[in-house]
């Protein structure tokens, strides 16, 4: 359903992050995020760092049904590792972007539409896409109002 999404090409600044990288099946993601996001946020707070945005998940690849996922928070400046929480970055440069509004189970359709649009525009992706969870489900209990940004880096 291409008409449900609007697409744009944006230019992003490099974004330092603190995140946990793990492998999981799609049906395990909600549970993993429920573990990882609070731990990363707690580490950011305890380290006296400043979050510069909402939690994100970046998809580095898929092997069979198992996804290689990096989940965490963007921060100001650099952070230090703590256990499985590692400093990293979301890359600078051109990216295709769209918004998904609604429950998270609809996100695969947003990714599919974004990849299709990128191909139709003659663009080339240069890495795994990521999602930014703009709406905090704890603050907005109605999943039909959840806003998620879907980003795909381009050449």
N, CA, C and O atoms as a GROMACS GRO file, in nm:
protein
  620
    1UNK      N    1   0.084  -0.119   0.000
    1UNK     CA    2   0.000   0.000   0.000
    1UNK      C    3   0.088   0.125   0.000
    1UNK      O    4   0.105   0.190   0.103
    2UNK      N    5   0.141   0.155  -0.115
    2UNK     CA    6   0.232   0.269  -0.127
    2UNK      C    7   0.167   0.399  -0.084
    2UNK      O    8   0.235   0.487  -0.030
    3UNK      N    9   0.038   0.413  -0.107
    3UNK     CA   10  -0.029   0.540  -0.080
    3UNK      C   11  -0.034   0.572   0.069
    3UNK      O   12  -0.060   0.686   0.106
    4UNK      N   13  -0.008   0.474   0.154
    4UNK     CA   14  -0.012   0.499   0.298
    4UNK      C   15   0.114   0.570   0.347
    4UNK      O   16   0.117   0.617   0.461
    5UNK      N   17   0.217   0.578   0.265
    5UNK     CA   18   0.344   0.633   0.309
    5UNK      C   19   0.388   0.748   0.219
    5UNK      O   20   0.367   0.745   0.098
    6UNK      N   21   0.450   0.848   0.281
    6UNK     CA   22   0.514   0.957   0.208
    6UNK      C   23   0.664   0.938   0.228
    6UNK      O   24   0.709   0.904   0.338
    7UNK      N   25   0.741   0.960   0.122
    7UNK     CA   26   0.885   0.936   0.126
    7UNK      C   27   0.960   1.064   0.101
    7UNK      O   28   0.912   1.153   0.030
    8UNK      N   29   1.080   1.074   0.158
    8UNK     CA   30   1.166   1.186   0.128
    8UNK      C   31   1.310   1.143   0.145
    8UNK      O   32   1.341   1.046   0.214
    9UNK      N   33   1.400   1.219   0.078
    9UNK     CA   34   1.543   1.198   0.096
    9UNK      C   35   1.591   1.311   0.186
    9UNK      O   36   1.568   1.428   0.158
   10UNK      N   37   1.658   1.274   0.294
   10UNK     CA   38   1.708   1.370   0.392
   10UNK      C   39   1.859   1.355   0.404
   10UNK      O   40   1.915   1.253   0.363
   11UNK      N   41   1.925   1.456   0.461
   11UNK     CA   42   2.067   1.448   0.489
   11UNK      C   43   2.084   1.446   0.641
   11UNK      O   44   2.041   1.539   0.710
   12UNK      N   45   2.146   1.341   0.691
   12UNK     CA   46   2.159   1.322   0.834
   12UNK      C   47   2.300   1.354   0.882
   12UNK      O   48   2.398   1.333   0.810
   13UNK      N   49   2.310   1.404   1.004
   13UNK     CA   50   2.439   1.419   1.071
   13UNK      C   51   2.470   1.287   1.139
   13UNK      O   52   2.379   1.213   1.178
   14UNK      N   53   2.599   1.257   1.155
   14UNK     CA   54   2.637   1.139   1.231
   14UNK      C   55   2.583   1.153   1.373
   14UNK      O   56   2.587   1.261   1.432
   15UNK      N   57   2.533   1.043   1.428
   15UNK     CA   58   2.472   1.046   1.560
   15UNK      C   59   2.539   0.944   1.651
   15UNK      O   60   2.524   0.824   1.629
   16UNK      N   61   2.614   0.990   1.754
   16UNK     CA   62   2.669   0.894   1.850
   16UNK      C   63   2.556   0.820   1.921
   16UNK      O   64   2.449   0.876   1.945
   17UNK      N   65   2.581   0.694   1.954
   17UNK     CA   66   2.477   0.613   2.019
   17UNK      C   67   2.540   0.526   2.128
   17UNK      O   68   2.661   0.506   2.133
   18UNK      N   69   2.455   0.476   2.214
   18UNK     CA   70   2.487   0.363   2.301
   18UNK      C   71   2.384   0.258   2.271
   18UNK      O   72   2.264   0.287   2.270
   19UNK      N   73   2.428   0.135   2.246
   19UNK     CA   74   2.333   0.033   2.200
   19UNK      C   75   2.384  -0.107   2.235
   19UNK      O   76   2.500  -0.127   2.270
   20UNK      N   77   2.292  -0.202   2.226
   20UNK     CA   78   2.321  -0.344   2.243
   20UNK      C   79   2.294  -0.411   2.110
   20UNK      O   80   2.190  -0.389   2.049
   21UNK      N   81   2.388  -0.494   2.064
   21UNK     CA   82   2.368  -0.570   1.940
   21UNK      C   83   2.336  -0.713   1.976
   21UNK      O   84   2.403  -0.773   2.060
   22UNK      N   85   2.234  -0.768   1.913
   22UNK     CA   86   2.189  -0.904   1.944
   22UNK      C   87   2.126  -0.967   1.822
   22UNK      O   88   2.096  -0.900   1.724
   23UNK      N   89   2.106  -1.098   1.829
   23UNK     CA   90   2.035  -1.173   1.726
   23UNK      C   91   1.903  -1.219   1.784
   23UNK      O   92   1.897  -1.264   1.899
   24UNK      N   93   1.797  -1.208   1.704
   24UNK     CA   94   1.665  -1.251   1.751
   24UNK      C   95   1.574  -1.277   1.632
   24UNK      O   96   1.594  -1.224   1.523
   25UNK      N   97   1.474  -1.360   1.655
   25UNK     CA   98   1.369  -1.380   1.556
   25UNK      C   99   1.270  -1.265   1.568
   25UNK      O  100   1.259  -1.204   1.674
   26UNK      N  101   1.197  -1.236   1.461
   26UNK     CA  102   1.102  -1.123   1.461
   26UNK      C  103   1.008  -1.129   1.581
   26UNK      O  104   0.981  -1.027   1.644
   27UNK      N  105   0.959  -1.249   1.613
   27UNK     CA  106   0.862  -1.261   1.722
   27UNK      C  107   0.925  -1.238   1.860
   27UNK      O  108   0.853  -1.224   1.959
   28UNK      N  109   1.058  -1.234   1.867
   28UNK     CA  110   1.128  -1.209   1.994
   28UNK      C  111   1.163  -1.062   2.014
   28UNK      O  112   1.208  -1.024   2.122
   29UNK      N  113   1.144  -0.980   1.911
   29UNK     CA  114   1.192  -0.842   1.917
   29UNK      C  115   1.129  -0.762   2.030
   29UNK      O  116   1.201  -0.693   2.103
   30UNK      N  117   0.998  -0.768   2.048
   30UNK     CA  118   0.932  -0.688   2.152
   30UNK      C  119   0.991  -0.720   2.289
   30UNK      O  120   1.016  -0.629   2.368
   31UNK      N  121   1.012  -0.848   2.317
   31UNK     CA  122   1.070  -0.888   2.445
   31UNK      C  123   1.213  -0.837   2.459
   31UNK      O  124   1.252  -0.786   2.564
   32UNK      N  125   1.293  -0.851   2.352
   32UNK     CA  126   1.432  -0.804   2.356
   32UNK      C  127   1.437  -0.651   2.377
   32UNK      O  128   1.514  -0.602   2.459
   33UNK      N  129   1.353  -0.577   2.302
   33UNK     CA  130   1.350  -0.431   2.318
   33UNK      C  131   1.309  -0.394   2.460
   33UNK      O  132   1.361  -0.299   2.517
   34UNK      N  133   1.215  -0.470   2.516
   34UNK     CA  134   1.169  -0.445   2.653
   34UNK      C  135   1.279  -0.464   2.755
   34UNK      O  136   1.275  -0.404   2.863
   35UNK      N  137   1.378  -0.546   2.723
   35UNK     CA  138   1.495  -0.566   2.809
   35UNK      C  139   1.601  -0.459   2.781
   35UNK      O  140   1.653  -0.398   2.874
   36UNK      N  141   1.633  -0.438   2.653
   36UNK     CA  142   1.746  -0.355   2.614
   36UNK      C  143   1.722  -0.206   2.639
   36UNK      O  144   1.807  -0.140   2.699
   37UNK      N  145   1.608  -0.151   2.594
   37UNK     CA  146   1.588  -0.006   2.602
   37UNK      C  147   1.598   0.048   2.744
   37UNK      O  148   1.666   0.149   2.765
   38UNK      N  149   1.533  -0.014   2.844
   38UNK     CA  150   1.546   0.038   2.980
   38UNK      C  151   1.690   0.029   3.034
   38UNK      O  152   1.734   0.119   3.107
   39UNK      N  153   1.763  -0.076   2.999
   39UNK     CA  154   1.902  -0.089   3.044
   39UNK      C  155   1.991   0.018   2.983
   39UNK      O  156   2.074   0.078   3.052
   40UNK      N  157   1.973   0.044   2.853
   40UNK     CA  158   2.053   0.147   2.787
   40UNK      C  159   2.018   0.284   2.848
   40UNK      O  160   2.108   0.363   2.877
   41UNK      N  161   1.890   0.311   2.867
   41UNK     CA  162   1.848   0.439   2.923
   41UNK      C  163   1.907   0.458   3.062
   41UNK      O  164   1.955   0.567   3.096
   42UNK      N  165   1.904   0.354   3.143
   42UNK     CA  166   1.959   0.361   3.279
   42UNK      C  167   2.109   0.390   3.274
   42UNK      O  168   2.160   0.471   3.352
   43UNK      N  169   2.180   0.324   3.182
   43UNK     CA  170   2.324   0.347   3.167
   43UNK      C  171   2.350   0.492   3.125
   43UNK      O  172   2.442   0.556   3.177
   44UNK      N  173   2.271   0.544   3.031
   44UNK     CA  174   2.286   0.683   2.985
   44UNK      C  175   2.268   0.777   3.104
   44UNK      O  176   2.347   0.870   3.124
   45UNK      N  177   2.164   0.752   3.184
   45UNK     CA  178   2.138   0.837   3.301
   45UNK      C  179   2.252   0.829   3.403
   45UNK      O  180   2.301   0.932   3.450
   46UNK      N  181   2.294   0.707   3.435
   46UNK     CA  182   2.399   0.688   3.536
   46UNK      C  183   2.532   0.747   3.491
   46UNK      O  184   2.612   0.791   3.574
   47UNK      N  185   2.558   0.747   3.360
   47UNK     CA  186   2.684   0.801   3.307
   47UNK      C  187   2.677   0.953   3.291
   47UNK      O  188   2.776   1.015   3.253
   48UNK      N  189   2.562   1.012   3.321
   48UNK     CA  190   2.547   1.156   3.309
   48UNK      C  191   2.544   1.205   3.166
   48UNK      O  192   2.578   1.320   3.138
   49UNK      N  193   2.503   1.117   3.072
   49UNK     CA  194   2.496   1.153   2.931
   49UNK      C  195   2.359   1.210   2.897
   49UNK      O  196   2.263   1.192   2.972
   50UNK      N  197   2.352   1.278   2.785
   50UNK     CA  198   2.228   1.340   2.742
   50UNK      C  199   2.173   1.267   2.620
   50UNK      O  200   2.238   1.264   2.515
   51UNK      N  201   2.052   1.208   2.632
   51UNK     CA  202   1.989   1.150   2.512
   51UNK      C  203   1.955   1.264   2.414
   51UNK      O  204   1.910   1.370   2.456
   52UNK      N  205   1.977   1.240   2.285
   52UNK     CA  206   1.948   1.343   2.184
   52UNK      C  207   1.831   1.302   2.096
   52UNK      O  208   1.803   1.367   1.995
   53UNK      N  209   1.763   1.196   2.133
   53UNK     CA  210   1.649   1.151   2.053
   53UNK      C  211   1.585   1.030   2.119
   53UNK      O  212   1.620   0.992   2.231
   54UNK      N  213   1.493   0.972   2.048
   54UNK     CA  214   1.418   0.858   2.099
   54UNK      C  215   1.492   0.728   2.068
   54UNK      O  216   1.582   0.726   1.984
   55UNK      N  217   1.453   0.618   2.136
   55UNK     CA  218   1.518   0.488   2.111
   55UNK      C  219   1.507   0.447   1.964
   55UNK      O  220   1.412   0.484   1.894
   56UNK      N  221   1.607   0.371   1.919
   56UNK     CA  222   1.609   0.324   1.781
   56UNK      C  223   1.644   0.176   1.778
   56UNK      O  224   1.699   0.122   1.875
   57UNK      N  225   1.613   0.112   1.666
   57UNK     CA  226   1.661  -0.024   1.637
   57UNK      C  227   1.709  -0.024   1.493
   57UNK      O  228   1.637   0.018   1.402
   58UNK      N  229   1.834  -0.071   1.473
   58UNK     CA  230   1.890  -0.080   1.339
   58UNK      C  231   1.905  -0.228   1.302
   58UNK      O  232   1.950  -0.309   1.383
   59UNK      N  233   1.866  -0.260   1.180
   59UNK     CA  234   1.867  -0.397   1.132
   59UNK      C  235   1.986  -0.416   1.039
   59UNK      O  236   1.988  -0.362   0.928
   60UNK      N  237   2.087  -0.491   1.085
   60UNK     CA  238   2.210  -0.508   1.008
   60UNK      C  239   2.202  -0.624   0.910
   60UNK      O  240   2.282  -0.631   0.817
   61UNK      N  241   2.109  -0.715   0.930
   61UNK     CA  242   2.099  -0.826   0.837
   61UNK      C  243   2.006  -0.933   0.889
   61UNK      O  244   1.951  -0.923   0.999
   62UNK      N  245   1.989  -1.037   0.808
   62UNK     CA  246   1.901  -1.146   0.844
   62UNK      C  247   1.963  -1.275   0.793
   62UNK      O  248   2.006  -1.284   0.678
   63UNK      N  249   1.967  -1.374   0.879
   63UNK     CA  250   2.020  -1.505   0.842
   63UNK      C  251   1.910  -1.605   0.870
   63UNK      O  252   1.883  -1.637   0.985
   64UNK      N  253   1.846  -1.653   0.764
   64UNK     CA  254   1.728  -1.737   0.784
   64UNK      C  255   1.622  -1.651   0.849
   64UNK      O  256   1.589  -1.545   0.796
   65UNK      N  257   1.569  -1.694   0.962
   65UNK     CA  258   1.468  -1.614   1.031
   65UNK      C  259   1.524  -1.531   1.143
   65UNK      O  260   1.449  -1.468   1.217
   66UNK      N  261   1.658  -1.528   1.158
   66UNK     CA  262   1.720  -1.456   1.268
   66UNK      C  263   1.774  -1.322   1.220
   66UNK      O  264   1.847  -1.315   1.121
   67UNK      N  265   1.737  -1.216   1.292
   67UNK     CA  266   1.778  -1.081   1.257
   67UNK      C  267   1.896  -1.037   1.342
   67UNK      O  268   1.904  -1.070   1.461
   68UNK      N  269   1.988  -0.962   1.281
   68UNK     CA  270   2.103  -0.902   1.350
   68UNK      C  271   2.061  -0.758   1.380
   68UNK      O  272   2.051  -0.676   1.289
   69UNK      N  273   2.038  -0.728   1.509
   69UNK     CA  274   1.975  -0.602   1.549
   69UNK      C  275   2.065  -0.526   1.646
   69UNK      O  276   2.130  -0.585   1.733
   70UNK      N  277   2.067  -0.395   1.631
   70UNK     CA  278   2.134  -0.304   1.723
   70UNK      C  279   2.026  -0.212   1.779
   70UNK      O  280   1.959  -0.143   1.702
   71UNK      N  281   2.007  -0.209   1.910
   71UNK     CA  282   1.900  -0.129   1.971
   71UNK      C  283   1.958  -0.042   2.080
   71UNK      O  284   2.035  -0.088   2.165
   72UNK      N  285   1.920   0.086   2.078
   72UNK     CA  286   1.973   0.176   2.180
   72UNK      C  287   1.919   0.316   2.169
   72UNK      O  288   1.806   0.338   2.124
   73UNK      N  289   2.002   0.412   2.211
   73UNK     CA  290   1.962   0.553   2.214
   73UNK      C  291   2.071   0.640   2.155
   73UNK      O  292   2.190   0.613   2.171
   74UNK      N  293   2.030   0.746   2.085
   74UNK     CA  294   2.127   0.847   2.043
   74UNK      C  295   2.165   0.934   2.164
   74UNK      O  296   2.081   0.965   2.248
   75UNK      N  297   2.293   0.972   2.170
   75UNK     CA  298   2.341   1.052   2.282
   75UNK      C  299   2.426   1.166   2.233
   75UNK      O  300   2.473   1.166   2.119
   76UNK      N  301   2.446   1.266   2.318
   76UNK     CA  302   2.537   1.376   2.288
   76UNK      C  303   2.678   1.329   2.327
   76UNK      O  304   2.700   1.281   2.437
   77UNK      N  305   2.771   1.345   2.234
   77UNK     CA  306   2.909   1.307   2.264
   77UNK      C  307   2.926   1.156   2.265
   77UNK      O  308   2.840   1.083   2.217
   78UNK      N  309   3.036   1.111   2.318
   78UNK     CA  310   3.064   0.968   2.321
   78UNK      C  311   3.027   0.908   2.455
   78UNK      O  312   3.027   0.977   2.557
   79UNK      N  313   2.997   0.783   2.455
   79UNK     CA  314   2.968   0.711   2.578
   79UNK      C  315   3.068   0.599   2.595
   79UNK      O  316   3.145   0.569   2.504
   80UNK      N  317   3.064   0.537   2.710
   80UNK     CA  318   3.155   0.425   2.734
   80UNK      C  319   3.076   0.295   2.744
   80UNK      O  320   2.958   0.295   2.778
   81UNK      N  321   3.145   0.186   2.714
   81UNK     CA  322   3.082   0.055   2.717
   81UNK      C  323   3.050   0.015   2.861
   81UNK      O  324   3.116   0.059   2.956
   82UNK      N  325   2.948  -0.068   2.875
   82UNK     CA  326   2.912  -0.124   3.005
   82UNK      C  327   2.846  -0.258   2.978
   82UNK      O  328   2.731  -0.262   2.934
   83UNK      N  329   2.918  -0.368   3.004
   83UNK     CA  330   2.863  -0.500   2.972
   83UNK      C  331   2.840  -0.510   2.822
   83UNK      O  332   2.933  -0.491   2.744
   84UNK      N  333   2.717  -0.542   2.782
   84UNK     CA  334   2.687  -0.555   2.638
   84UNK      C  335   2.644  -0.423   2.574
   84UNK      O  336   2.611  -0.420   2.456
   85UNK      N  337   2.645  -0.314   2.651
   85UNK     CA  338   2.611  -0.182   2.596
   85UNK      C  339   2.739  -0.120   2.540
   85UNK      O  340   2.836  -0.099   2.613
   86UNK      N  341   2.737  -0.090   2.409
   86UNK     CA  342   2.857  -0.043   2.340
   86UNK      C  343   2.830   0.092   2.274
   86UNK      O  344   2.719   0.118   2.227
   87UNK      N  345   2.933   0.179   2.269
   87UNK     CA  346   2.918   0.302   2.192
   87UNK      C  347   2.918   0.270   2.043
   87UNK      O  348   2.983   0.175   1.999
   88UNK      N  349   2.846   0.349   1.968
   88UNK     CA  350   2.839   0.331   1.823
   88UNK      C  351   2.794   0.460   1.760
   88UNK      O  352   2.809   0.568   1.817
   89UNK      N  353   2.737   0.448   1.640
   89UNK     CA  354   2.690   0.567   1.570
   89UNK      C  355   2.587   0.528   1.465
   89UNK      O  356   2.590   0.418   1.410
   90UNK      N  357   2.498   0.621   1.439
   90UNK     CA  358   2.414   0.612   1.320
   90UNK      C  359   2.484   0.702   1.218
   90UNK      O  360   2.526   0.812   1.252
   91UNK      N  361   2.496   0.655   1.093
   91UNK     CA  362   2.583   0.724   0.996
   91UNK      C  363   2.526   0.857   0.946
   91UNK      O  364   2.405   0.879   0.943
   92UNK      N  365   2.620   0.944   0.908
   92UNK     CA  366   2.585   1.069   0.840
   92UNK      C  367   2.561   1.041   0.693
   92UNK      O  368   2.604   0.938   0.640
   93UNK      N  369   2.493   1.132   0.628
   93UNK     CA  370   2.477   1.123   0.484
   93UNK      C  371   2.332   1.123   0.441
   93UNK      O  372   2.240   1.151   0.518
   94UNK      N  373   2.314   1.090   0.314
   94UNK     CA  374   2.180   1.087   0.255
   94UNK      C  375   2.106   0.963   0.302
   94UNK      O  376   2.164   0.856   0.320
   95UNK      N  377   1.975   0.979   0.323
   95UNK     CA  378   1.892   0.866   0.363
   95UNK      C  379   1.750   0.886   0.312
   95UNK      O  380   1.701   0.998   0.301
   96UNK      N  381   1.686   0.776   0.281
   96UNK     CA  382   1.544   0.778   0.249
   96UNK      C  383   1.469   0.759   0.381
   96UNK      O  384   1.514   0.685   0.468
   97UNK      N  385   1.355   0.827   0.394
   97UNK     CA  386   1.283   0.823   0.520
   97UNK      C  387   1.133   0.824   0.496
   97UNK      O  388   1.083   0.887   0.403
   98UNK      N  389   1.062   0.751   0.583
   98UNK     CA  390   0.916   0.758   0.583
   98UNK      C  391   0.869   0.745   0.728
   98UNK      O  392   0.947   0.715   0.817
   99UNK      N  393   0.740   0.770   0.749
   99UNK     CA  394   0.678   0.758   0.881
   99UNK      C  395   0.575   0.648   0.879
   99UNK      O  396   0.496   0.637   0.786
  100UNK      N  397   0.578   0.566   0.983
  100UNK     CA  398   0.473   0.466   1.005
  100UNK      C  399   0.391   0.514   1.125
  100UNK      O  400   0.447   0.544   1.231
  101UNK      N  401   0.260   0.520   1.108
  101UNK     CA  402   0.171   0.554   1.219
  101UNK      C  403   0.085   0.433   1.247
  101UNK      O  404   0.011   0.387   1.160
  102UNK      N  405   0.094   0.381   1.368
  102UNK     CA  406   0.014   0.265   1.406
  102UNK      C  407   0.096   0.164   1.483
  102UNK      O  408   0.211   0.190   1.519
  103UNK      N  409   0.037   0.048   1.510
  103UNK     CA  410   0.104  -0.055   1.588
  103UNK      C  411   0.233  -0.102   1.520
  103UNK      O  412   0.246  -0.095   1.398
  104UNK      N  413   0.327  -0.150   1.602
  104UNK     CA  414   0.456  -0.194   1.550
  104UNK      C  415   0.445  -0.311   1.454
  104UNK      O  416   0.532  -0.328   1.369
  105UNK      N  417   0.340  -0.392   1.464
  105UNK     CA  418   0.329  -0.507   1.373
  105UNK      C  419   0.308  -0.464   1.228
  105UNK      O  420   0.316  -0.546   1.138
  106UNK      N  421   0.282  -0.335   1.206
  106UNK     CA  422   0.269  -0.284   1.070
  106UNK      C  423   0.400  -0.235   1.010
  106UNK      O  424   0.405  -0.197   0.894
  107UNK      N  425   0.508  -0.236   1.091
  107UNK     CA  426   0.636  -0.183   1.043
  107UNK      C  427   0.694  -0.258   0.924
  107UNK      O  428   0.754  -0.194   0.837
  108UNK      N  429   0.682  -0.391   0.914
  108UNK     CA  430   0.736  -0.457   0.794
  108UNK      C  431   0.681  -0.400   0.664
  108UNK      O  432   0.753  -0.393   0.564
  109UNK      N  433   0.554  -0.359   0.663
  109UNK     CA  434   0.496  -0.299   0.541
  109UNK      C  435   0.562  -0.165   0.510
  109UNK      O  436   0.581  -0.131   0.393
  110UNK      N  437   0.596  -0.089   0.614
  110UNK     CA  438   0.664   0.040   0.592
  110UNK      C  439   0.803   0.018   0.533
  110UNK      O  440   0.844   0.088   0.441
  111UNK      N  441   0.875  -0.081   0.586
  111UNK     CA  442   1.008  -0.114   0.532
  111UNK      C  443   0.996  -0.156   0.386
  111UNK      O  444   1.073  -0.111   0.301
  112UNK      N  445   0.902  -0.243   0.357
  112UNK     CA  446   0.884  -0.292   0.220
  112UNK      C  447   0.854  -0.176   0.125
  112UNK      O  448   0.909  -0.170   0.015
  113UNK      N  449   0.766  -0.086   0.166
  113UNK     CA  450   0.731   0.029   0.083
  113UNK      C  451   0.852   0.121   0.062
  113UNK      O  452   0.872   0.173  -0.048
  114UNK      N  453   0.932   0.141   0.167
  114UNK     CA  454   1.049   0.228   0.156
  114UNK      C  455   1.152   0.169   0.060
  114UNK      O  456   1.205   0.239  -0.026
  115UNK      N  457   1.182   0.038   0.075
  115UNK     CA  458   1.278  -0.028  -0.015
  115UNK      C  459   1.228  -0.019  -0.161
  115UNK      O  460   1.307   0.005  -0.252
  116UNK      N  461   1.099  -0.039  -0.181
  116UNK     CA  462   1.042  -0.034  -0.316
  116UNK      C  463   1.058   0.107  -0.374
  116UNK      O  464   1.096   0.124  -0.489
  117UNK      N  465   1.029   0.209  -0.292
  117UNK     CA  466   1.041   0.347  -0.338
  117UNK      C  467   1.186   0.379  -0.374
  117UNK      O  468   1.212   0.440  -0.477
  118UNK      N  469   1.281   0.337  -0.289
  118UNK     CA  470   1.423   0.362  -0.314
  118UNK      C  471   1.462   0.301  -0.448
  118UNK      O  472   1.532   0.365  -0.527
  119UNK      N  473   1.419   0.178  -0.476
  119UNK     CA  474   1.450   0.112  -0.604
  119UNK      C  475   1.387   0.188  -0.720
  119UNK      O  476   1.453   0.208  -0.823
  120UNK      N  477   1.261   0.231  -0.706
  120UNK     CA  478   1.193   0.304  -0.813
  120UNK      C  479   1.260   0.438  -0.841
  120UNK      O  480   1.258   0.486  -0.954
  121UNK      N  481   1.320   0.498  -0.738
  121UNK     CA  482   1.390   0.626  -0.755
  121UNK      C  483   1.530   0.609  -0.810
  121UNK      O  484   1.599   0.708  -0.836
  122UNK      N  485   1.575   0.483  -0.828
  122UNK     CA  486   1.709   0.458  -0.881
  122UNK      C  487   1.818   0.481  -0.777
  122UNK      O  488   1.934   0.499  -0.813
  123UNK      N  489   1.782   0.479  -0.650
  123UNK     CA  490   1.879   0.499  -0.542
  123UNK      C  491   1.936   0.364  -0.498
  123UNK      O  492   1.881   0.259  -0.532
  124UNK      N  493   2.046   0.367  -0.422
  124UNK     CA  494   2.108   0.246  -0.370
  124UNK      C  495   2.128   0.259  -0.220
  124UNK      O  496   2.187   0.356  -0.172
  125UNK      N  497   2.078   0.162  -0.146
  125UNK     CA  498   2.096   0.161  -0.001
  125UNK      C  499   2.240   0.125   0.031
  125UNK      O  500   2.303   0.048  -0.042
  126UNK      N  501   2.294   0.181   0.140
  126UNK     CA  502   2.433   0.156   0.178
  126UNK      C  503   2.446   0.094   0.316
  126UNK      O  504   2.552   0.102   0.378
  127UNK      N  505   2.341   0.034   0.365
  127UNK     CA  506   2.348  -0.028   0.496
  127UNK      C  507   2.209  -0.060   0.545
  127UNK      O  508   2.110  -0.035   0.477
  128UNK      N  509   2.204  -0.116   0.663
  128UNK     CA  510   2.076  -0.157   0.718
  128UNK      C  511   1.989  -0.041   0.760
  128UNK      O  512   2.038   0.063   0.802
  129UNK      N  513   1.857  -0.059   0.747
  129UNK     CA  514   1.763   0.044   0.788
  129UNK      C  515   1.751   0.050   0.940
  129UNK      O  516   1.788  -0.044   1.011
  130UNK      N  517   1.698   0.161   0.988
  130UNK     CA  518   1.667   0.167   1.131
  130UNK      C  519   1.532   0.233   1.153
  130UNK      O  520   1.480   0.305   1.068
  131UNK      N  521   1.477   0.206   1.271
  131UNK     CA  522   1.350   0.261   1.315
  131UNK      C  523   1.376   0.349   1.436
  131UNK      O  524   1.454   0.313   1.524
  132UNK      N  525   1.310   0.465   1.440
  132UNK     CA  526   1.316   0.552   1.556
  132UNK      C  527   1.176   0.554   1.616
  132UNK      O  528   1.080   0.592   1.550
  133UNK      N  529   1.166   0.513   1.742
  133UNK     CA  530   1.036   0.500   1.809
  133UNK      C  531   1.001   0.632   1.875
  133UNK      O  532   1.028   0.654   1.993
  134UNK      N  533   0.939   0.721   1.794
  134UNK     CA  534   0.913   0.858   1.836
  134UNK      C  535   0.809   0.864   1.947
  134UNK      O  536   0.817   0.949   2.036
  135UNK      N  537   0.711   0.776   1.942
  135UNK     CA  538   0.608   0.773   2.045
  135UNK      C  539   0.645   0.673   2.153
  135UNK      O  540   0.680   0.559   2.123
  136UNK      N  541   0.637   0.715   2.278
  136UNK     CA  542   0.662   0.627   2.392
  136UNK      C  543   0.531   0.555   2.425
  136UNK      O  544   0.435   0.618   2.468
  137UNK      N  545   0.526   0.422   2.405
  137UNK     CA  546   0.401   0.349   2.433
  137UNK      C  547   0.356   0.363   2.579
  137UNK      O  548   0.238   0.347   2.609
  138UNK      N  549   0.450   0.394   2.670
  138UNK     CA  550   0.413   0.416   2.808
  138UNK      C  551   0.335   0.546   2.827
  138UNK      O  552   0.253   0.558   2.919
  139UNK      N  553   0.360   0.643   2.739
  139UNK     CA  554   0.292   0.773   2.747
  139UNK      C  555   0.168   0.777   2.658
  139UNK      O  556   0.075   0.853   2.686
  140UNK      N  557   0.165   0.695   2.553
  140UNK     CA  558   0.051   0.691   2.460
  140UNK      C  559   0.004   0.547   2.449
  140UNK      O  560   0.059   0.469   2.371
  141UNK      N  561  -0.101   0.510   2.527
  141UNK     CA  562  -0.145   0.370   2.527
  141UNK      C  563  -0.216   0.325   2.398
  141UNK      O  564  -0.231   0.205   2.375
  142UNK      N  565  -0.260   0.419   2.315
  142UNK     CA  566  -0.334   0.383   2.193
  142UNK      C  567  -0.236   0.356   2.079
  142UNK      O  568  -0.178   0.450   2.024
  143UNK      N  569  -0.216   0.226   2.042
  143UNK     CA  570  -0.116   0.195   1.938
  143UNK      C  571  -0.148   0.255   1.802
  143UNK      O  572  -0.058   0.266   1.718
  144UNK      N  573  -0.272   0.294   1.775
  144UNK     CA  574  -0.303   0.353   1.644
  144UNK      C  575  -0.240   0.492   1.631
  144UNK      O  576  -0.236   0.547   1.521
  145UNK      N  577  -0.192   0.548   1.741
  145UNK     CA  578  -0.131   0.682   1.739
  145UNK      C  579   0.022   0.678   1.746
  145UNK      O  580   0.086   0.783   1.743
  146UNK      N  581   0.081   0.559   1.756
  146UNK     CA  582   0.226   0.548   1.765
  146UNK      C  583   0.291   0.591   1.635
  146UNK      O  584   0.249   0.548   1.527
  147UNK      N  585   0.395   0.676   1.644
  147UNK     CA  586   0.470   0.725   1.527
  147UNK      C  587   0.610   0.666   1.529
  147UNK      O  588   0.682   0.677   1.629
  148UNK      N  589   0.649   0.603   1.418
  148UNK     CA  590   0.782   0.544   1.405
  148UNK      C  591   0.843   0.595   1.275
  148UNK      O  592   0.781   0.588   1.169
  149UNK      N  593   0.965   0.646   1.285
  149UNK     CA  594   1.038   0.691   1.166
  149UNK      C  595   1.118   0.571   1.114
  149UNK      O  596   1.185   0.503   1.192
  150UNK      N  597   1.111   0.547   0.983
  150UNK     CA  598   1.188   0.439   0.920
  150UNK      C  599   1.288   0.505   0.826
  150UNK      O  600   1.251   0.581   0.736
  151UNK      N  601   1.418   0.472   0.848
  151UNK     CA  602   1.528   0.540   0.779
  151UNK      C  603   1.613   0.434   0.706
  151UNK      O  604   1.642   0.328   0.762
  152UNK      N  605   1.651   0.465   0.583
  152UNK     CA  606   1.736   0.375   0.504
  152UNK      C  607   1.851   0.458   0.445
  152UNK      O  608   1.826   0.545   0.362
  153UNK      N  609   1.977   0.432   0.487
  153UNK     CA  610   2.090   0.511   0.435
  153UNK      C  611   2.111   0.485   0.285
  153UNK      O  612   2.095   0.373   0.237
  154UNK      N  613   2.147   0.592   0.214
  154UNK     CA  614   2.167   0.585   0.068
  154UNK      C  615   2.310   0.622   0.031
  154UNK      O  616   2.382   0.687   0.108
  155UNK      N  617   2.350   0.579  -0.089
  155UNK     CA  618   2.482   0.618  -0.144
  155UNK      C  619   2.488   0.768  -0.159
  155UNK      O  620   2.590   0.821  -0.203
   0.00000   0.00000   0.00000
